[in-house]
Amino acid sequence: MIYLINTLDVFYSIVNEFKKCISTSKHYLGERPEKITPPSFSYYLVYTDEKRSDFFSKKTTLDLQIIYFGQENSYGKPVFKDKIETMTELKCFLSTFNLQVGDRNLKFNYSFGEADEQLTINMQFKFKDDLINTKYDEEQARQTIENIYNNKELM
């Protein structure tokens, strides 16, 4: 059986990979406290799109933005050197362009950017996934019930 991709599982897989790169980091999905202890990452879903590919599958596009909160100077501005060092540390994972999610290996593209002077990592995933076919599941369940009933008759 092919594992259906869950968006939350993608986030958790990225968090695990980022922790391997920067073991002391803290991670927040969406909501974060007002005062963050560096190094910290905040994860956001920017865009998702699903289109039917054929009767059994769909094409999914998933855009994520990750904001890095690092060291600040005496004026409360992010330290440029810290951002560059963080980019270098994260490239050990990002340059593979692969993320293991469950039993699936997802390919992604990434870019670095800046938002409100904070380092951002933008990741885009494009993959095919199965469609849940409820009619097929009902027929399969009906067939299973019939098999059980027929087996009881034979006993």
C-alpha positions in Angstrom: 0.0 0.0 0.0 1.3 3.5 -0.9 1.4 5.9 2.0 -0.7 9.0 1.5 1.2 12.1 2.2 0.0 14.2 5.1 1.1 17.9 5.2 1.8 17.6 8.9 4.1 14.6 8.3 6.1 16.8 5.8 6.6 19.4 8.5 7.7 16.8 11.1 10.2 15.3 8.6 11.7 18.7 7.9 11.9 19.4 11.6 13.8 16.2 12.2 16.3 17.0 9.4 16.8 20.5 10.6 17.5 19.2 14.2 20.2 17.0 12.7 21.8 20.1 11.2 21.4 22.4 14.2 20.8 20.2 17.3 20.2 23.1 19.7 17.4 24.6 17.7 13.8 25.1 18.7 10.9 24.6 16.3 7.4 26.1 16.1 4.7 25.1 13.7 2.7 28.3 12.8 2.3 29.9 16.2 5.3 30.9 18.2 6.0 32.8 21.4 6.6 36.6 21.3 10.1 36.2 22.6 12.0 33.4 20.8 15.3 31.9 22.1 17.8 31.6 19.2 18.3 29.4 17.3 14.7 28.8 16.4 12.6 28.0 13.3 9.0 28.9 12.7 7.2 26.8 9.9 4.3 28.1 7.7 2.2 26.7 5.0 2.2 29.2 2.2 0.4 27.4 -0.6 -1.0 24.0 -1.5 -2.6 22.9 -4.7 -4.1 19.5 -5.6 -5.2 18.5 -9.1 -6.6 15.2 -10.3 -4.0 13.5 -12.5 -6.1 10.5 -13.5 -8.7 8.3 -11.9 -6.3 6.9 -9.2 -3.9 9.8 -8.5 -3.5 13.5 -8.0 -0.7 16.0 -8.4 0.1 18.0 -5.3 2.1 21.2 -4.9 3.2 22.2 -1.5 5.0 25.5 -0.7 6.4 26.0 2.8 8.2 28.9 4.3 10.5 28.5 7.3 11.7 31.6 9.2 15.0 31.4 11.1 15.3 33.5 14.3 19.0 33.7 15.2 21.4 35.9 17.1 20.7 39.6 17.3 23.2 42.5 17.7 22.9 45.2 20.4 20.3 47.0 18.3 18.0 44.0 18.0 18.9 43.3 14.4 19.8 39.8 13.1 23.5 39.1 12.9 24.5 38.7 9.2 27.3 36.2 9.9 24.9 34.0 11.9 22.4 33.9 9.0 25.2 32.8 6.6 26.5 30.2 9.0 23.0 28.8 9.4 22.5 28.6 5.6 25.8 26.7 5.4 24.7 24.2 8.1 21.3 23.7 6.6 22.7 23.0 3.1 24.0 19.6 4.3 20.3 18.5 4.2 18.8 21.0 1.6 21.4 20.1 -1.0 20.1 16.5 -1.1 16.8 17.8 -2.6 15.1 14.7 -1.0 13.0 14.3 2.1 11.9 11.0 3.6 8.3 11.1 4.7 7.0 7.8 5.9 7.8 5.3 3.2 8.0 8.0 0.5 10.9 10.0 -0.8 9.8 13.5 -1.8 11.8 15.7 -4.1 11.9 19.5 -3.4 13.4 22.7 -4.5 14.5 25.4 -2.1 15.6 29.0 -1.9 16.8 31.3 0.8 15.3 34.7 1.2 14.6 37.4 3.8 11.5 38.6 5.5 11.6 41.5 8.1 15.4 41.0 8.1 15.0 37.3 9.2 16.4 34.5 7.1 13.7 32.5 5.3 14.0 29.1 3.7 11.3 28.5 1.0 10.7 24.9 0.1 8.5 23.6 -2.8 7.4 20.0 -3.1 5.7 18.6 -6.2 4.6 14.9 -6.0 1.9 12.5 -7.1 -0.3 10.8 -4.5 -3.1 8.3 -4.5 -6.7 9.5 -4.5 -9.1 7.9 -2.0 -11.7 6.2 -4.0 -14.6 5.6 -1.7 -16.6 3.7 -4.3 -13.8 1.2 -4.7 -13.4 0.9 -0.9 -17.2 0.2 -0.5 -17.0 -2.5 -3.2 -13.9 -4.0 -1.6 -15.6 -4.0 1.8 -18.8 -5.6 0.3 -16.6 -8.3 -1.3 -14.8 -9.0 2.0 -18.2 -9.3 3.8 -19.5 -11.7 1.1 -16.3 -13.9 1.4 -16.8 -14.1 5.2 -20.5 -15.0 4.8 -19.7 -17.6 2.1 -17.0 -19.1 4.3 -19.4 -19.4 7.2 -21.9 -21.3 4.9 -19.2 -23.7 4.0 -18.5 -24.6 7.6 
